[in-house]
Structures are given as C-alpha cells and as structure tokens.
C-alpha cells in the first residue's frame, strides 16, 4: 500500500465522511449543498464530491472559479455555487464552467444577468464581508426583476453561539427577501453550526462544511460528527540526549534528564504548524508523547524517553492509535488555531490515502 512507501501521509475515511453527511441531512430535513471549497477543507475536493454523490446532494459550494472548474473537469455535473465575489475577468470562465455565482454587487449582477445563466443573490446580514447589505435591497431590485436569482442566501457569523445573533440575522434576511419583487425558489443560510444547534432547517437547502470533515462545533451541539482525517508520519532517527541538551531551533527545549529523542519526517512544510512545538502531543503505540523543540520545516522531534520504538515506526499526529485519539480540534487548540486553519493548511506534499471509499 501507498502508506508503506511514504514518510508521512493523511488518511481520509470516506465512509465516515458519508455517514457525517447522512446524519446532517437527516437532522436538517432538506437537501445538502456540500461545501467543498479549499480542496474540501484540505481533504481532496474531487474525491469528497464523488463520495458525497451517493447522498443525492442538491449541489456543491466552492470559493473560486478554479475550484469549480476542477470539479467540472472531474465529471461533477450537479450545480456548483461560487461563494466568493467574482472579478469581471472571471465571468467568462464561470459561464463556460456552468457555475452559479453568489452575487451582491449591483454592477456584477448587471453584468452576470446578461449571460442568462443562473445566479444566487448574496445578502449581507452582519458579516460585512460580501453581498448586498440587507438595508440596501432597493439597489438590486431592478436586476432581480429582470433576471430573478435561483436562490438567495446569507452567512451567519456566529452560528454556534447562543447569543441571539443568528436569530437577528435571520430576521434581517427575511426582511431583505420580502423587499424583492420575486421570492427566490431557494433560500439558504444554515451552515454546520446552525444545524447542529437548531434542526430541522427552515430553509430549502443547507450548507454543511467542517461537520462533514469530522469537526463539530461543540458548545452544546445536539450531535457530533465522526472523525474523518488522520495525519501520520514515520520515525526516521533516534538519538540519546543528556540532561541540559537542547533540541531544535533556538534551543527552545532542553532535556530535563538523560533521555531519548525521536525525529519524525513531518514539518510545517506539510502543514504541521510551527506553533505546535513544545505544546502538542502525538500518539506512539497507542500512548501520548510530547512534541519537543520548535517544529522544523521538514522534521519534528518527540520525547520518547520511556517508550519502546524504532526507526520506521508510525506516529499519529491527528487521529486514532489504539484506544487513544487526537482530534483535529484538540491538535488545533495546542497551537491556538482554528480547526479550519489546521485542516485547510495540510499541504500537498502529504499524500492523501482514501479509505472505505465504497462505504
């Protein structure tokens, strides 16, 4: 197998991915618009989209035209919405790729409706990032009347928090839609956190993202996903250190006693972030070991003083080893990162190994 021949790799459990999608769809009660932007949060957009096809999703969400083109080239024929604003120079490519842009700028809407192709109206209800502000719907009424959008959407900024902001954004969204000359066929706003905390969804489709990839929102969520991604690498060298010996750049860690250090072939060039140094833990033989010294570009060191191990042994940095588990959220917390940052930061140098693809 591929994992026998490589220094480090990421495993993606496609069976768990599909089960997460199934659970999310059951809770939401409406079809999925699966978010596969950023290469499916670092796990491979094409393979993820192909696997989720078994759930009969409404379509897929991406952030760029290029991401949509990649899916089309792989044979994906369902609707694809591009959620980031398009530059005028990208309109032709979006049209050729049969992509549906989410638009909120009046000039962009005017140009797009000339293509005669479907589009979605992005309404800003509080993110102040993209979309027509909910207070300014008059600016787009004439374009909506000329070529009604297939759907209208907004984006919750704090869907996982019980602070009333989601309800306030929903009220703004309803107010904005009510000002349109036609009500779009599809309304969508619910993301992973929204459905985890409030189901079924009141909208026509839902947009699960990180839940699909095995990370729940916590904070009292009604249900949790199965882990999907694992990151593993091999020990490439072992050495004995004496009390006071330094490890890694800037000598940021010194041995408190005589011991043994394992060098593992994984580094920040693979997406294992430098900030995990002297903070994170990994799994070796089903037990936790500590990352010592700063993470280097291509290597990371572990204190294995009390562990039995040899060159070539596999170390788990995310995932399960025996009964022990390191979740994406836990590893991200070691470095004060968002789980989104950790997953999307996994670099292409790490081969992806797909498991349970027929599940």
C-alpha positions as CSV (number, residue, x, y, z in Angstrom):
1,X,0.0,0.0,0.0
2,X,1.0,3.6,-0.5
3,X,1.4,4.2,3.2
4,X,4.2,1.6,3.3
5,X,6.3,3.7,0.9
6,X,6.0,7.2,2.3
7,X,7.4,9.3,5.0
8,X,4.2,11.0,6.1
9,X,0.6,11.0,4.9
10,X,-3.0,11.9,5.5
11,X,-5.7,9.3,5.7
12,X,-9.3,10.2,4.8
13,X,-12.1,7.9,5.9
14,X,-14.7,8.4,3.1
15,X,-17.1,6.1,4.9
16,X,-17.1,8.4,7.9
17,X,-17.4,11.4,5.6
18,X,-20.6,10.0,4.0
19,X,-22.1,9.0,7.4
20,X,-21.5,12.5,8.6
21,X,-23.3,13.8,5.5
22,X,-26.2,11.3,6.1
23,X,-26.6,12.4,9.7
24,X,-26.5,16.1,8.8
25,X,-29.1,15.6,6.1
26,X,-31.4,13.7,8.4
27,X,-31.2,16.4,11.0
28,X,-31.7,19.2,8.6
29,X,-34.5,17.6,6.7
30,X,-33.6,19.3,3.4
31,X,-31.0,18.6,0.6
32,X,-27.3,19.3,1.1
33,X,-25.3,22.0,-0.6
34,X,-22.0,20.4,0.5
35,X,-19.2,22.9,0.9
36,X,-16.0,21.5,-0.8
37,X,-14.1,24.8,-1.1
38,X,-10.4,24.9,-0.2
39,X,-9.9,21.5,-1.7
40,X,-12.7,20.1,0.6
41,X,-11.0,21.7,3.6
42,X,-7.7,20.1,2.6
43,X,-9.0,16.6,2.1
44,X,-9.4,16.5,-1.7
45,X,-12.5,18.1,-3.4
46,X,-12.9,15.7,-6.2
47,X,-12.8,12.5,-4.1
48,X,-15.1,14.1,-1.5
49,X,-17.6,15.3,-4.1
50,X,-17.6,11.9,-5.7
51,X,-18.2,10.2,-2.4
52,X,-21.0,12.6,-1.3
53,X,-22.8,12.0,-4.6
54,X,-24.4,8.9,-3.0
55,X,-26.3,11.3,-0.7
56,X,-28.0,12.9,-3.7
57,X,-27.0,16.5,-2.7
58,X,-28.5,19.5,-4.4
59,X,-25.0,20.6,-5.3
60,X,-21.6,21.8,-4.1
61,X,-20.2,25.1,-2.8
62,X,-16.7,26.4,-3.7
63,X,-14.9,29.7,-3.2
64,X,-13.2,30.2,-6.6
65,X,-13.9,29.7,-10.2
66,X,-10.8,27.4,-10.4
67,X,-12.3,25.1,-7.7
68,X,-15.5,24.8,-9.7
69,X,-13.5,24.1,-12.9
70,X,-11.7,21.3,-11.2
71,X,-14.9,19.6,-10.2
72,X,-16.3,20.0,-13.7
73,X,-13.2,18.5,-15.3
74,X,-13.7,15.5,-13.0
75,X,-17.2,15.0,-14.3
76,X,-19.2,16.6,-11.5
77,X,-22.5,17.7,-13.1
78,X,-24.5,19.0,-10.2
79,X,-25.0,22.7,-9.5
80,X,-21.9,24.5,-8.2
81,X,-22.1,27.8,-6.4
82,X,-19.1,30.1,-6.2
83,X,-19.5,32.0,-2.9
84,X,-16.6,34.5,-3.1
85,X,-17.2,37.6,-5.2
86,X,-16.0,37.3,-8.8
87,X,-13.8,39.7,-10.6
88,X,-15.1,40.8,-14.0
89,X,-12.3,39.0,-15.7
90,X,-13.7,35.7,-14.3
91,X,-17.2,35.9,-15.7
92,X,-16.4,34.1,-18.9
93,X,-14.8,31.2,-17.2
94,X,-17.7,30.9,-14.7
95,X,-20.1,30.9,-17.6
96,X,-18.2,28.2,-19.5
97,X,-18.0,26.1,-16.4
98,X,-21.7,26.4,-15.8
99,X,-21.0,27.8,-12.3
100,X,-23.6,29.8,-10.3
101,X,-22.1,32.9,-8.7
102,X,-23.4,34.3,-5.4
103,X,-23.5,38.0,-6.2
104,X,-24.3,41.0,-4.2
105,X,-22.7,43.9,-6.0
106,X,-25.2,45.7,-8.4
107,X,-22.6,46.1,-11.2
108,X,-21.6,42.4,-11.0
109,X,-25.3,41.4,-11.0
110,X,-26.0,43.6,-14.0
111,X,-23.1,42.0,-16.0
112,X,-23.9,38.4,-15.0
113,X,-27.6,38.5,-15.9
114,X,-26.6,39.3,-19.4
115,X,-25.3,35.7,-19.6
116,X,-28.8,34.4,-19.0
117,X,-27.4,31.8,-16.6
118,X,-28.5,31.0,-13.0
119,X,-27.2,33.0,-10.1
120,X,-27.8,33.4,-6.4
121,X,-28.2,36.7,-4.5
122,X,-25.9,37.1,-1.5
123,X,-27.4,39.2,1.2
124,X,-25.1,40.6,3.9
125,X,-26.9,40.5,7.3
126,X,-24.0,41.2,9.6
127,X,-20.7,39.7,8.3
128,X,-19.8,42.9,6.4
129,X,-17.7,40.8,4.1
130,X,-19.6,40.3,0.8
131,X,-23.2,40.7,-0.5
132,X,-25.7,43.4,-0.7
133,X,-26.4,44.9,2.7
134,X,-29.9,44.0,3.9
135,X,-30.7,47.7,4.3
136,X,-29.9,48.4,0.7
137,X,-32.2,46.0,-1.3
138,X,-33.5,48.7,-3.5
139,X,-30.1,48.8,-5.2
140,X,-30.7,45.4,-6.7
141,X,-34.5,45.3,-7.3
142,X,-34.4,46.1,-11.0
143,X,-31.8,43.4,-11.7
144,X,-33.8,40.8,-9.7
145,X,-36.9,41.8,-11.6
146,X,-35.0,41.5,-14.9
147,X,-33.5,38.1,-14.2
148,X,-34.7,36.6,-10.9
149,X,-32.0,34.7,-9.0
150,X,-32.4,30.9,-8.5
151,X,-31.7,31.4,-4.8
152,X,-30.9,33.9,-2.1
153,X,-28.5,33.4,0.8
154,X,-26.8,34.9,3.8
155,X,-23.9,33.8,6.0
156,X,-24.1,33.5,9.8
157,X,-21.1,34.9,11.6
158,X,-21.7,33.1,14.9
159,X,-24.0,30.2,14.2
160,X,-22.6,28.1,17.1
161,X,-23.2,30.7,19.7
162,X,-26.3,31.1,21.8
163,X,-26.1,34.9,21.7
164,X,-29.1,35.7,19.6
165,X,-27.1,36.8,16.6
166,X,-28.3,34.0,14.4
167,X,-31.9,34.9,15.1
168,X,-31.1,38.6,14.4
169,X,-29.5,37.7,11.1
170,X,-32.5,35.5,10.1
171,X,-34.8,38.4,10.8
172,X,-32.7,40.7,8.6
173,X,-32.6,38.1,5.9
174,X,-36.4,37.7,5.9
175,X,-36.8,41.4,5.8
176,X,-34.5,41.7,2.9
177,X,-36.1,38.9,0.9
178,X,-39.5,40.4,1.5
179,X,-38.3,43.5,-0.4
180,X,-37.6,41.6,-3.6
181,X,-40.0,41.7,-6.4
182,X,-39.9,37.9,-6.6
183,X,-39.1,35.4,-3.8
184,X,-36.3,33.1,-5.0
185,X,-37.1,29.4,-5.2
186,X,-34.2,28.5,-2.8
187,X,-33.3,30.3,0.4
188,X,-30.2,29.1,2.3
189,X,-28.3,30.2,5.3
190,X,-27.8,27.2,7.6
191,X,-24.2,26.0,7.9
192,X,-22.7,23.3,10.1
193,X,-23.1,25.1,13.4
194,X,-26.6,26.3,12.7
195,X,-28.0,22.8,12.1
196,X,-26.0,21.3,15.0
197,X,-27.8,23.7,17.3
198,X,-31.2,24.0,15.6
199,X,-32.8,21.4,13.4
200,X,-34.7,20.8,11.2
201,X,-33.7,23.7,9.0
202,X,-36.3,26.3,7.9
203,X,-34.5,26.8,4.6
204,X,-34.7,25.0,1.3
205,X,-31.1,23.7,1.4
206,X,-28.3,23.6,3.9
207,X,-24.5,24.2,3.6
208,X,-22.6,21.8,5.8
209,X,-18.8,22.4,5.8
210,X,-16.5,21.4,8.5
211,X,-19.0,19.0,10.1
212,X,-18.6,16.7,7.0
213,X,-14.9,16.6,7.7
214,X,-15.2,15.4,11.2
215,X,-15.2,18.6,13.4
216,X,-18.2,19.6,15.4
217,X,-19.0,23.0,16.8
218,X,-19.2,21.9,20.4
219,X,-20.9,24.5,22.7
220,X,-23.9,22.3,23.3
221,X,-24.3,20.9,19.8
222,X,-27.1,18.3,19.6
223,X,-25.0,15.8,17.7
224,X,-21.3,15.3,16.7
225,X,-19.6,14.0,13.6
226,X,-17.3,11.1,13.2
227,X,-13.5,11.9,12.7
228,X,-12.6,11.7,9.1
229,X,-8.9,12.8,8.8
230,X,-5.8,11.3,10.3
231,X,-2.2,12.5,9.9
232,X,0.7,10.0,10.4
233,X,4.4,10.0,9.8
234,X,7.4,7.8,10.5
235,X,10.3,8.0,12.9
236,X,13.4,8.5,10.8
237,X,16.1,8.8,13.5
238,X,16.5,8.1,17.2
239,X,19.2,9.7,19.5
240,X,20.2,9.8,23.1
241,X,20.4,13.2,24.9
242,X,21.9,14.2,28.2
243,X,20.5,16.4,30.8
244,X,20.6,20.0,29.5
245,X,21.0,19.1,25.9
246,X,18.9,21.4,23.5
247,X,16.5,20.2,20.8
248,X,15.6,22.2,17.7
249,X,15.9,25.8,16.6
250,X,16.6,28.5,19.2
251,X,17.2,25.7,21.8
252,X,13.6,26.2,22.9
253,X,13.6,22.9,24.8
254,X,16.3,21.4,26.9
255,X,16.3,17.8,28.3
256,X,15.4,17.8,32.0
257,X,17.2,14.5,32.3
258,X,19.0,11.9,30.1
259,X,16.6,10.5,27.6
260,X,15.8,9.7,24.0
261,X,14.5,11.8,21.1
262,X,12.7,10.6,18.0
263,X,13.0,12.6,14.8
264,X,9.8,12.3,12.7
265,X,9.6,13.2,9.0
266,X,6.9,15.8,9.3
267,X,7.1,19.6,9.4
268,X,5.4,22.9,8.8
269,X,6.0,22.5,5.1
270,X,3.5,19.6,5.4
271,X,1.0,21.8,7.4
272,X,2.1,20.6,10.9
273,X,2.3,24.1,12.2
274,X,5.4,25.6,13.9
275,X,3.3,26.8,16.8
276,X,2.7,23.2,17.8
277,X,6.3,22.9,19.0
278,X,6.7,22.4,22.8
279,X,2.9,22.2,23.1
280,X,1.4,19.4,21.1
281,X,1.2,15.7,21.7
282,X,1.3,12.8,19.3
283,X,0.4,9.1,19.6
284,X,3.0,6.3,19.6
285,X,2.0,2.8,20.2
286,X,-1.4,4.0,21.5
287,X,0.2,6.3,24.1
288,X,0.8,10.0,24.1
289,X,4.2,11.5,23.7
290,X,5.2,15.2,23.7
291,X,6.5,17.3,20.8
292,X,9.7,19.0,22.0
293,X,11.5,21.9,20.3
294,X,10.1,24.0,17.6
295,X,8.6,22.2,14.6
296,X,11.0,22.5,11.7
297,X,10.2,22.8,8.0
298,X,10.6,19.0,7.4
299,X,11.0,17.4,10.8
300,X,9.5,17.3,14.3
301,X,11.0,15.8,17.4
302,X,9.4,13.8,20.2
303,X,10.4,12.9,23.7
304,X,10.3,9.1,23.7
305,X,12.4,8.5,26.7
306,X,10.1,6.0,28.3
307,X,8.7,4.5,25.1
308,X,9.7,1.4,23.0
309,X,10.1,2.4,19.4
310,X,12.3,2.1,16.4
311,X,13.1,3.8,13.1
312,X,10.2,3.3,10.7
313,X,7.5,3.2,13.4
314,X,4.4,5.2,12.7
315,X,3.5,8.2,14.8
316,X,-0.1,9.6,14.7
317,X,-0.4,13.4,14.9
318,X,-4.1,13.5,14.2
319,X,-6.4,10.5,14.5
320,X,-6.7,7.3,16.4
321,X,-4.0,4.9,17.5
322,X,-5.5,2.0,19.5
323,X,-7.8,3.5,22.2
324,X,-6.1,6.9,22.1
325,X,-7.4,9.7,19.9
326,X,-6.1,13.1,18.9
327,X,-8.9,15.1,17.3
328,X,-8.5,17.9,14.8
329,X,-9.9,20.3,17.4
330,X,-7.6,19.2,20.1
331,X,-4.5,19.5,17.9
332,X,-5.6,22.9,16.7
333,X,-6.1,24.0,20.3
334,X,-2.5,23.1,21.2
335,X,-1.3,25.9,18.8
336,X,-4.3,28.2,19.5
337,X,-5.5,27.7,15.9
338,X,-9.0,27.2,14.5
339,X,-9.7,23.7,13.3
340,X,-10.4,25.2,9.9
341,X,-6.8,26.6,9.7
342,X,-5.3,23.2,10.6
343,X,-7.3,21.2,8.1
344,X,-7.0,23.7,5.2
345,X,-3.3,24.1,5.9
346,X,-2.4,20.5,5.2
347,X,0.0,20.7,2.3
348,X,0.0,18.9,-1.0
349,X,3.4,17.3,-0.1
350,X,1.4,14.9,2.1
351,X,-0.1,12.1,0.0
352,X,-3.8,11.5,0.6
353,X,-4.8,7.9,1.2
354,X,-8.5,7.3,0.9
355,X,-10.1,4.6,3.0
356,X,-13.6,2.9,2.9
357,X,-14.4,4.5,-0.5
358,X,-17.1,2.0,-1.1
359,X,-18.8,2.6,2.2
